[in-house]
Every structure is written in C-alpha cells, then in structure tokens.
C-alpha cells in the first residue's frame, strides 16, 4: 500500500488512495495544457504576454497542492464539529458579496470578493460549506429524516436562503449544483420518495417561474434549443462552440491548432474550454476526459462506501456529496458546451481556468484522501462519534 510520512499519532505512515491521486494529477495536467493552448492569443492581446493565464493557473495548482498537503492532516472530526459554523460563514460571505464596495462585479454578476489584485468566488465556497453542513445534519438527524417531514424540511429552509442569495448575484449554475447535490444527499440518507419528488417539483416550478418572469431571461434560457436562429446574438457562444466540435471530428485538428479560440469563441479558456479540447483532440480527447471524470466520481463513491461499511455516516455522506458535486459540475459544463443545457458560468473541475474553483476542488480531494486514510488505519472510532451537548445541533 503506498504511503507518505505524516504526524498522525496512530500511525507513522499516511495511507492514500493511489488511483484518486493519479486521476487528480491527470486532470490537472490536462487543465494546464489546455489553458495554455486556449489562452495564449487572448492573453497576448490583453496583457502583452502569451503566458499570463497559464502562469496564474500554475500558481492556482501549486496553491491547491499546498492546501491538500495541509488539509489531509485535519481530522474528519474537525469538519463534523464545525460544520454549522462553516455554513454560517458561507451565508455571511454570500450576503457580503452583494454589498457594493465589498463584492466585485464582473460581466454583470456580483460573485467575487476582491483581495487586492485577486478575487474569490463565494459560490465555490458555498458548495463546499453546504456539503459539509448537510453531511453533519444527515448524520445527526438520520432517523428524523426517514420518519418525519420536519427532518426533511429544516435543511431545505437554509438551502432556500442560500439559493435565493445565489440568484441575487446572479449565479444560476452554482445554485443548480448546490440544490441538486443537496437533494441527492437527502435521498441517499433515506428521505421518503414522495417528499423528494414533491420538493423536486416545487424547485423546478420555482426555477421555471424565475426564468419566465423576464422575456429576455427566458430567451437566454431557451436559446440553446435552436442557437442557429440567432447565431450573432444570444446564440453566438453556443454556435461557435458547436463549430469547434464539428471541426474536431474524431481525431481533432491537433494541439494548438484550434481556430475557435482565436477570438471566435468567448470564454474559451474558462467555461468553454471543453469545446477547444474537442476541436484539438476530437472525440478521442472527449472520451478521455469523460473517462477521467467517471473514474474520479466512481473513486469518491467507493471511498464513501468504505466509510458506510465502517458505520461512519458523516464521512460517507461527505464523500458522496463531493462525488455528486464533481459529477454535476462536469455534466453541466459539458452539457452547456455541446448545446444540451442553457449557457451558465460553470467551470470544468480541475481543467478550466479559475482560482476559486481550483482551490475548492483541491480541498475536496484532500478530505477524500483523509477519509480514505481513516478507513484504512482503523481510526474510525476517532472520527465517528455520537452528537453531544458540545456539538452543533442545528
């Protein structure tokens, strides 16, 4: 079993999941390569150097590695004890980002809190905070969730508040990921099917009302159904993305030879990086990326299953939540790129350019590695404890 040195008192080695590490490094390597390819031209135009975005992406990856090295030493019990504080911290930041002078507006959305020349996207932290809080809630209230409607409603109230704050930014994509992830975690915890279906219907109805309240928003939401009807207006980004897929064919045009990244496809190094990858590496490259994400999600589910067998519900729900988050964000980003979903500002985990997403994703990987370690060193009893008066009970 591969191992790394650690300060854990219970063992002199850190047991880590080799396959999870390998998959993560593969995705990070592809991300650096594709950001370099997709951003050189726009980087040269905006900053006078072809490597501005590449250098920043490498810095984000390096910071992510530092975070992983630090966070794998944090016991899972720490997250279990402080999940409520983390949630309220996220709520505070979601409110703060809407305040002019604190939040930073980019492309009409108040999603970032600025720190000098850097900005942090609060919705990324909200995904992380909601999953950890919900894992703690499901652990503490597992019986109530299965037997009582109140156990199902309580976290949904907090979720509705968070969803409302995200819509005010607006960040429809992040809201969709958080809501669907939370609902899926509740379903895994044993929520009654009729409660799940009723809430799902209510959520869909609310989203449909929000989209239909504004004719312009409705047009933007439905433009993906026929982007060629207005290819130089609201359908422009998607039509250019589809052209990239068409040019890529089976084998692709080769690394660096994409035409769509030459100012035709907006956000080529962020939200639509998968389209550039498809153009340069074709269907073969697309299948490799899909395979890597399938393996990542499968590995996270496997880690959750390990802890579920060890009777550690909190760690199991945590791993399941991270798996669902990775899966949904990848599915939505790729679905947007291929024209199956409305255009939304969601990055492709570990691959698209973006510091906030990179750091939060690395934090999730670190916790998964810690869970795997705890499952293999016999320290389950140290991280799985019953709620007491000293623990948050919200």
C-alpha positions in Angstrom: 0.0 0.0 0.0 1.6 3.4 -1.0 2.3 5.7 1.9 3.5 9.1 2.9 5.0 10.3 6.2 2.7 12.2 8.5 2.4 13.4 12.0 -0.6 11.2 12.8 0.0 9.7 16.3 -1.9 6.5 15.4 0.5 5.5 12.6 3.8 6.6 11.1 2.5 6.5 7.5 -0.2 8.2 5.7 -2.2 5.7 3.6 -3.6 7.4 0.5 -5.7 6.4 -2.5 -3.2 6.0 -5.4 -5.9 6.0 -8.0 -7.6 9.1 -6.7 -4.2 10.9 -6.7 -3.4 9.6 -10.2 -6.8 10.8 -11.6 -6.5 14.2 -10.0 -3.0 14.8 -11.4 -4.1 13.6 -14.8 -7.0 16.2 -14.8 -4.7 18.9 -13.5 -2.1 18.2 -16.2 -4.8 18.3 -19.0 -6.1 21.6 -17.5 -2.7 23.3 -17.5 -2.1 22.1 -21.1 -5.5 23.3 -22.4 -5.4 26.6 -20.5 -2.0 27.2 -22.2 -3.4 26.4 -25.6 -6.7 28.2 -25.3 -5.5 31.4 -23.6 -2.3 32.4 -25.4 -3.9 34.7 -28.0 -6.3 36.5 -25.7 -3.6 36.7 -23.0 -1.2 38.4 -25.5 -3.9 40.8 -26.6 -5.0 41.8 -23.1 -1.7 41.6 -21.1 1.1 41.8 -23.7 2.3 38.3 -22.8 1.1 34.9 -24.0 1.5 33.3 -20.6 -0.5 35.5 -18.2 -3.4 33.0 -17.7 -1.0 30.0 -17.8 1.2 31.4 -15.1 -1.9 32.1 -12.9 -3.2 28.6 -13.5 0.1 27.1 -12.5 0.1 29.2 -9.3 -3.5 28.1 -8.5 -2.5 24.5 -9.0 0.5 25.0 -6.7 -1.6 26.6 -4.0 -4.1 23.7 -4.4 -1.2 21.2 -3.7 -0.3 23.2 -0.6 -3.9 23.1 0.6 -4.0 19.3 0.0 -0.8 18.8 2.0 -2.2 20.9 4.8 -5.8 19.6 4.9 -5.1 15.9 4.8 -3.7 16.4 8.3 -7.0 17.7 9.6 -9.2 15.0 11.3 -12.6 14.4 9.8 -14.0 15.1 13.3 -13.0 18.7 12.9 -15.4 19.2 10.0 -18.1 17.3 11.8 -17.8 19.6 14.9 -17.6 22.9 12.9 -20.0 22.2 10.0 -22.6 24.7 11.3 -20.0 27.5 11.8 -18.8 26.9 8.2 -22.3 27.2 6.9 -23.0 30.5 8.6 -19.6 31.7 7.4 -20.7 31.0 3.9 -24.0 32.7 4.4 -22.2 35.8 5.7 -20.0 35.9 2.6 -22.9 35.4 0.3 -24.6 38.4 1.8 -21.3 40.4 1.9 -20.6 39.8 -1.8 -23.9 41.6 -2.7 -22.7 44.8 -0.9 -21.2 47.4 -3.2 -17.7 48.1 -2.2 -17.1 44.5 -0.9 -18.4 42.5 -3.8 -16.7 42.8 -7.2 -18.9 42.9 -10.4 -17.6 41.0 -13.4 -19.7 40.6 -16.6 -22.8 41.9 -14.6 -22.6 39.4 -11.8 -21.6 40.2 -8.1 -19.9 36.8 -7.4 -16.4 37.8 -6.3 -14.9 39.3 -3.1 -11.8 41.2 -4.0 -8.4 41.0 -2.2 -6.1 43.5 -3.9 -5.5 42.2 -7.4 -7.2 38.8 -6.7 -10.8 37.8 -6.3 -12.5 34.8 -4.7 -15.8 33.4 -6.0 -18.0 32.9 -2.9 -20.4 30.5 -4.6 -17.5 28.0 -4.8 -17.0 28.1 -1.1 -20.8 27.8 -0.7 -20.8 24.4 -2.5 -18.1 23.2 -0.1 -19.9 24.5 3.0 -23.3 23.2 2.1 -22.0 19.7 1.5 -20.1 19.6 4.9 -23.1 21.0 6.8 -25.6 18.6 5.2 -23.3 15.6 5.9 -23.3 16.6 9.5 -27.0 17.2 9.6 -27.8 13.8 7.9 -25.5 12.1 10.5 -27.2 13.7 13.4 -30.8 13.5 12.2 -30.8 10.4 10.1 -33.7 8.8 11.9 -35.7 12.0 11.9 -35.2 12.4 8.2 -36.6 8.9 7.5 -39.5 9.2 9.9 -40.6 12.8 10.0 -41.3 15.6 7.5 -39.7 18.1 9.8 -36.4 16.4 9.4 -36.6 16.9 5.7 -37.9 20.5 5.8 -35.3 22.0 8.2 -32.2 21.9 5.9 -34.4 22.8 3.0 -35.2 26.2 4.6 -31.4 27.0 4.9 -31.0 25.7 1.3 -33.7 28.0 0.1 -32.0 31.0 1.7 -28.7 30.1 0.1 -30.3 29.6 -3.3 -32.0 33.0 -3.1 -28.7 34.7 -2.3 -27.1 33.0 -5.3 -29.9 34.1 -7.6 -29.4 37.7 -6.4 -25.7 37.6 -7.7 -26.9 36.0 -10.1 -25.3 32.6 -10.2 -27.9 30.2 -11.6 -25.3 27.5 -12.3 -23.9 27.3 -8.8 -27.4 27.3 -7.4 -28.4 24.4 -9.6 -25.3 22.4 -8.5 -25.9 23.1 -4.8 -29.7 22.4 -4.9 -29.4 19.1 -6.8 -26.4 17.9 -4.7 -28.4 18.6 -1.5 -31.5 16.8 -2.8 -29.5 13.8 -3.9 -27.7 13.6 -0.5 -31.1 13.8 1.3 -32.4 11.0 -1.0 -29.3 8.8 -0.1 -30.0 9.4 3.6 -33.4 7.8 3.2 -35.8 10.7 2.7 -39.2 9.4 1.7 -39.6 9.3 -2.1 -42.8 11.4 -2.1 -41.1 14.2 -0.1 -38.2 14.2 -2.5 -40.5 14.2 -5.6 -42.7 17.0 -4.1 -39.7 19.2 -3.3 -38.2 18.5 -6.8 -41.5 19.6 -8.4 -41.5 22.8 -6.3 -37.9 23.6 -7.2 -38.5 23.0 -10.9 -41.6 25.2 -10.8 -39.8 28.0 -9.0 -36.9 27.9 -11.4 -39.3 27.9 -14.3 -41.1 30.9 -12.8 -37.9 32.8 -12.3 -36.8 32.1 -15.9 -40.2 33.0 -17.3 -40.6 36.2 -15.3 -38.3 38.1 -17.7 -38.7 37.7 -21.5 -35.0 38.4 -22.0 -34.0 35.8 -19.4 -36.4 33.3 -20.9 -34.9 33.9 -24.4 -31.4 33.3 -23.0 -32.6 30.2 -21.2 -34.2 28.7 -24.3 -31.7 29.8 -26.9 -29.8 26.5 -26.7 -32.7 24.7 -28.2 -32.1 26.5 -31.6 -28.9 28.7 -31.4 -28.8 29.0 -35.1 -32.0 31.1 -35.1 -29.9 34.0 -33.7 -26.3 33.0 -34.4 -24.9 36.5 -34.0 -26.9 37.4 -30.8 -27.9 35.2 -27.9 -26.9 32.0 -29.8 -23.4 33.2 -30.7 -21.4 31.5 -28.0 -23.1 28.1 -28.5 -22.9 28.2 -32.3 -19.2 28.9 -32.0 -18.8 26.0 -29.6 -20.7 23.7 -31.9 -18.4 24.7 -34.8 -15.4 23.7 -32.6 -16.9 20.3 -32.0 -17.6 19.9 -35.7 -14.1 20.9 -36.7 -12.6 18.5 -34.2 -14.1 15.4 -35.7 -12.8 12.1 -34.5 -9.0 12.8 -34.0 -9.1 16.6 -33.7 -7.0 19.2 -35.5 -4.0 18.9 -33.2 -2.8 20.7 -30.0 -2.6 24.4 -30.6 -4.4 24.3 -33.9 -7.9 25.4 -32.8 -9.4 28.2 -34.8 -12.3 28.9 -32.4 -10.0 30.1 -29.7 -8.8 32.9 -32.0 -11.5 35.4 -30.6 -14.4 33.4 -32.2 -15.4 31.6 -29.0 -15.9 33.8 -25.9 -14.6 32.4 -22.6 -12.5 29.8 -24.5 -10.1 29.2 -21.5 -12.9 29.1 -18.8 -16.5 28.0 -19.4 -15.9 26.7 -22.9 -12.5 25.1 -22.6 -14.1 21.7 -23.3 -15.1 22.9 -26.8 -11.5 23.9 -27.5 -10.3 20.5 -26.3 -12.9 18.8 -28.5 -11.6 20.8 -31.5 -8.0 20.0 -30.9 -8.3 16.3 -29.7 -11.6 15.3 -31.2 -13.9 12.6 -29.9 -10.9 10.6 -28.6 -9.9 13.5 -26.3 -13.5 14.0 -25.2 -13.8 10.3 -24.3 -10.5 10.5 -22.3 -11.9 13.5 -20.2 -15.3 11.8 -19.7 -13.4 8.6 -18.6 -11.3 10.6 -16.1 -14.3 12.2 -14.6 -16.2 8.9 -14.4 -13.2 7.4 -12.6 -13.0 10.4 -10.2 -16.7 10.2 -9.3 -16.5 6.4 -9.0 -13.5 6.6 -6.7 -15.2 9.1 -4.4 -18.3 6.9 -4.3 -16.1 4.0 -3.4 -14.5 5.9 -0.6 -17.9 6.8 0.7 -19.0 3.2 0.6 -15.9 2.2 2.6 -17.0 4.5 5.4 -20.6 3.5 5.2 -19.5 -0.1 5.8 -17.4 1.1 8.7 -20.6 2.7 10.2 -19.2 6.3 9.8 -22.2 8.0 8.3 -20.7 11.5 8.4 -17.6 10.6 6.4 -19.7 8.6 4.0 -22.2 11.4 3.3 -19.2 13.8 2.9 -17.7 11.6 0.2 -21.0 11.1 -1.6 -21.6 14.8 -1.6 -18.2 15.6 -3.1 -18.8 12.9 -5.7 -22.2 14.3 -6.6 -20.7 17.9 -6.8 -17.9 16.8 -9.2 -20.4 14.8 -11.3 -23.0 17.6 -11.6 -20.5 20.3 -12.3 -18.8 18.3 -15.1 -22.1 17.2 -16.6 -23.5 20.8 -16.6 -20.3 22.3 -18.1 -20.0 19.6 -20.8 -23.8 19.8 -21.4 -23.5 23.6 -22.0 -20.6 23.1 -24.4 -22.5 20.6 -26.5 -25.8 22.5 -26.5 -27.8 20.2 -24.2 -28.2 22.8 -21.5 -28.6 26.6 -21.3 -25.3 28.6 -21.1 -24.2 29.1 -17.5 -21.0 30.2 -15.9 -19.7 26.9 -14.5 -16.1 25.7 -14.9 -15.0 22.2 -15.7 -13.4 21.0 -12.4 -9.6 20.9 -12.4 -9.4 21.8 -16.1 -11.0 25.3 -16.7 -9.1 28.4 -15.8 -10.1 29.8 -12.3 -8.5 30.0 -8.9 -11.6 29.7 -6.7 -12.8 26.6 -8.3 -9.3 25.0 -8.3 -8.7 25.7 -4.6 -12.2 24.4 -3.5 -11.8 21.2 -5.7 -8.4 20.5 -4.2 -9.9 20.9 -0.7 -12.5 18.3 -1.6 -9.8 15.9 -2.8 -7.8 16.5 0.4 -10.8 15.5 2.5 -11.4 12.4 0.4 -7.8 11.4 0.9 -8.2 11.9 4.6 -11.3 9.8 4.7 -9.6 7.0 2.7 -6.7 7.1 5.2 -9.0 6.9 8.2 -10.8 4.0 6.7 -7.5 2.0 6.4 -5.8 2.7 9.6 -8.5 1.6 11.9 -9.3 5.2 13.2 -13.0 5.0 12.5 -13.8 5.3 16.2 -11.8 8.6 16.4 -13.9 10.3 13.7 -17.4 8.8 14.2 -19.0 9.9 17.4 -22.5 10.5 18.6 -23.8 14.1 18.9 -23.3 15.5 22.4 -24.1 18.8 24.0 -20.7 20.1 22.9 -21.6 19.6 19.2 -23.7 21.9 17.0 -27.2 20.5 16.7 -28.7 22.8 14.1 
